[in-house]
């Protein structure tokens, strides 16, 4: 895209201000800005009307799960099916690690946070150790694809290199950057960070597969022979990755996707619940549930909507391929986003939410699948999120759960 093409494109979408400082930029900065503009998709409705983002939900129904008791009965068979899939190279893992540790008071990628007490133990290290237990048992490596963001990519790569991939095979670790969306002010104008930079924010955890495609990694996983991808979040230090029991049960069920779930601790626990929506697997967020849904009980007294998701999913690659190019729902968040002031020099840090960022969510990817096995796990063994510095789902609670599971801190 050259300058005239950019000018015409932006004028048609009422965003001409992005070229306001173009003449003051160096040739390299001009090229960088034009590249950013060329990557904008401004034809989508949210750039004209925020109300277009309102997602219309369908009819919700409870969805049962393969419970802990049922899994135990067939555990040996499930484990062997899963281990065989790993041994034959059919399983890959995707770590969603684009976030920073700002809520922990940590100015680096969250995975670099040291959760140890008497020794160094990084979140990334916890996850790699969990994965290594599986690959040691299977006698084969699982390709690990790590999704970073524009802001933390270089630091994350360097961290893994410095720590020699925590003993994992460097040849089986691949990095790719999460795609971005422009942030827009309340008046509909795209924000700028500097005269040559647009404010671009990560596009949410639902963009991981399209980001892999853009990075050219779909060809790589095909070369590995991967048929299943286990997707998981960075902030759960007890996350069991490429779990052969989960993989085997999903394959045996005939479902094309699977989701690890935990029984809710209470009806009002703030967690998304796996369910059916218009007959297809879906996730209803806690704030979308009615009082009737929250308290509805089965004949045996258990909550009907009781299986909360922990962001650990298994997807069949051929089914994921069908989602590429799909019109993913975009979710809007009102945030405090720093922006370039009118003087073209000062970066203003607002004290109140001033702009909107847009995200795709992996929960919408679940709804694109024809079937999904809900696979129950013991939350005391597999759910230790590190979201806050103190209190609920904090460093302290995660440390306690790690120690409870025999991890020396």
Secondary structure by P-SEA (a helix, b strand, c coil): ccaaaaaaaaaaacccccccccccccaaaaaaaaaaaaacccccccccccccccccccbbbbbbcccaaaaaaaaaaaaaaaaaaaaaccbbbbbbccccccccccccccccccccccccccaaaaaaaaaaaaaaaaccccbbbbbbccccaaaaaaaaaaacccccccccbbbbbbbbbbbbccccbbbbccccccccccccccaaaaaaaaacaaaaaaaacccbbbbbbccccccccccaaaaaaaaaacccbbbbbcccccccccbbbbbbccccbbbbcccccccccccccccccccccccccccbbbbcaaaaaaacccccbbbbbbcbbbbbcccccccccccccccccccccaaaaaaaccccccccccccccccccccccccccaaaaaaaaaaacccc
